Amino acid sequence: MAQNKAATFRKFLSWRIKERDLCIILIAVFLLLLIPLILISQYAAPCADDFNYGILTHQAWKSEHSVSSVVAAAGEQVAQSYETWQGTFSAIFLMALQPAIFGEQYYFLGSWIIFAAFISGATFFCWALFRKFFGANRFQFLILSVVWTSLCLQMLPSALEGFYWFNGAVFYTFFYGVSLFFYGLIILYLKTEARKTKIVCFIFLCLLAAFIGGGNYTTALLTFVVVLCLSITLLFLKHKDRIAFLPILVVLAVFFIINMAAPGNAVRQSLFPSHPSVLKAIWASICFAIDQANLWLSIPMVLVLAILTPLFWKIACHTTFSFRYPLLTGIVSCGLYALQFCPPVYAMGTKGPERLQNIIFFSFVFLLLFNWFYVVGWICKKLPSLVSEGSVLLKVLTPKEGYSVIIMVGLAAFFLLSCYAVSLPVPITSKSAATSLITGEAKQYYQEAQERFAILNDDNVTEAYLEPYSVWPYVLCSDDESDDPTHWRNLSLAEYYGKSAVALTEPSPLAEKNTEKY
């Protein structure tokens, strides 16, 4: 009997899971966590700048019900904002096309678009980097893309501003997703030998460069610096494609300059008369970068690095890449990470709103994973005895029969426990969304929003007085309108719906309340 139990226990310890099965499980978990995020999007409601940038397009649709007139109105909004507020022309065009201009019931489509752009962009970039460049198999690159995307979706600074508030999300998260396609196309261009593929990649890179150049300054600046550094490196190495990226760099620079040269930027900057010099802005950006890294580098993040180490080791063992410069890679990564704080610091003297911090967080997570992968690869190539046939370390990290089930389950359990035991800076997004759905808070918020829209869409009402929201679901709401009719949000709302005045009946009782409840 004792021998049978011992044999059963040894068999249990010997259980292995193959990469294919692990990949399927992780994708299933990812989709399961995505369900509450998608379900709660049906309760999202437009607010603030959704109305401000949608005035012209909403009026065009309401009066003509013509898509062409809406597109023309979006172009008019771009021209107007370029002269009076900001030069981010491609972003403003998208802001003016927020789905609620066709009817508030379509607003949820905005969240779907943002999710699709971010998830597909991250997957494409991981495919290009890990599969095409480093030679990982399809299961390995999918595992890495799922892990990175999951961390970003669940721990980002503001889920509301990242995915559910269209104006803020399309300005930052959407453009970040587009930039990931851009970086993926760069890798694909460098790795392919097919002339037709190179031509197609080059055309799309030029188009995306123009688009990104007209977007938010953080993404545009980072993309410009990346392409500039790449161009210099290829010239230095006398790479056969060293000239190809110069036209792309020029396109990006031209449209970025058009963006920055907008007369409206001076108008907006006048609201921040005191801002640091260039050198002080760089120093302040480094300080903000260190503070945020200290906030974001949690125990769960470190555990993810530990869990991924065997996978990183396996990829590194089979790639021809040398991993010769881990220190230089770390320094460049830190520079690119800190660089993203420069635009808000120079313009406003702050680290920027949460919607901007979201995309910096996305980059932080990726650079953290990539640098650990690079270090693992360096160790693998530096100490060949560790990866020789018969090496104990090789057998432990890259067993041919698969990864130990008991170790993987143990690490996963430890990771989940740490997520609840450690005080994270923000609520876990799926947990918060699921709680709002189960308690009915999300539905209540949506119903109260619909009551407002019924009043605002009533042509017999000239002055609209609205009840404050009684609930603020974490992923759907973090602020309310004002009881002052002259507040900018109320003025935009009034013009959007053609009212002489709009205001809350009383100040929102939740305005001073901590909304991080979950």
Buried (B, 14 or more C-beta within 10 A) or exposed (E): EEEEEEEEEEEEEEBBBEBEBBBEBBBEEBEEBBEBBBBBBBBBBBBBBBBBBBBBBBBBBBEEEEEEBBBBBBBBBBEBBBEEBBBBBBBBBBBBBBBBBBEBEEBBBBBEBBBEBBBBBBBBBBBBBBBBBBBBBEBBBBBBBBBBBBBBBBBBBBBBBBBBBBBBBBBBBBBBBBBBBBBBBBBBBBEBEEEEEBEBBBEBBBEBBBBBBBBBBBBBBBBBBBBBEBBEEBEEEEBEBBEBBEEBBEBBBEBBEBBBEBEBBEEBBEEEEEBBEEEEBBBBBBBBBEEBBEBBEBBBBBBBBEBBBBBBBBBBBBBEEEBEEBEEBBEBBBEBBBBBBBBBBBBBBBBBBBBBBBBBBBBBBBBBBBBBBBBBBBBBBEEEEBBEEEBEBBEEBBEEEBBBBEBBEEBBEBBEEBBEEEEBEBBBBBBBBBBBBEEEBBBBBBEBBEEBBEBBBEEEBEEBBBEBBEBBBBBBBBBBBBBEBEBEBBBBBBBBBBBEBBBBEEEBEBBEEEBEEB
